[in-house]
Amino acid sequence: MDAHERARPYDASGRRESARLRRDHVFDTAAALFGEHGFEATTLAQIAAAAGVSVAYLQGLGSKAELFQAALGSRATGGAGSLDGAADDLIAVAPTLPPREALELLVATTAAWNAGSHRLWRAWSRTSDEELRTAWDSAMARARREYRAWIEGLDRAGVRRGDVSIDEQVAGVWLLTMAETYDQLVSVAGLTHDQYVSWLRRSLAELVLAH
């Protein structure tokens, strides 16, 4: 056996997996710190120290605002979905589901996402960072467009509550499903998660469905 044959194979897949796990750990750490202290008050040095990496490593991942969005995205892909994802799922399957089943999909996805990320969304909504504010406005506008598409579908199916305008219903669904609303009801007012889910289901049905 020659020297080449005796050489240990290069484990590229193992290195990629190790790098991915390291990034995931950094994103989880950043999410926790941003959620606890807010965007402006959290420094790269704090995140680096808590995650056990260098500031240079964090800078290699992008700007601080990009790190914040990556942390939020990591929470989304961790299993709970996202606000946009909840709306996307709803629009995709709503025509095939009875109205209350479609509403239940929105409730379940929104509640799971808010439970895992409401502190990050609170930090996002309160930041003065121009890049993040632009991204926030875009995300909120997209959510409202997709909620409108769902409600207009209910209207075409003859199951939308007709004594409330579509504009009011879109704004209401957006407000009810926001992570800030979850934060106020659970973190401040003291509702349990299950109580929040029941409230959200009842409030959405009352707002958009014909009775």
Buried (B, 14 or more C-beta within 10 A) or exposed (E): EEEEEEEEEEEEEEEEEEEEEBBEBBBBBBBBBBBEBBBEEBEBEBBBBBBEBEBEBBEEBEEBBEBBBBBBEBBBEBEBBBBBBBBBBBBEEBEEEEBBEBBBBBBBBBBBBBBBBBBBBBBBBEBEBEBBBEBBEEBBEBBBEBBBBBBBBBBEEEBBBEEBEBEEBBBBBBEBBBBBBBBBBBEEEEBEBEEBBBBBBEBBBEBBBEE
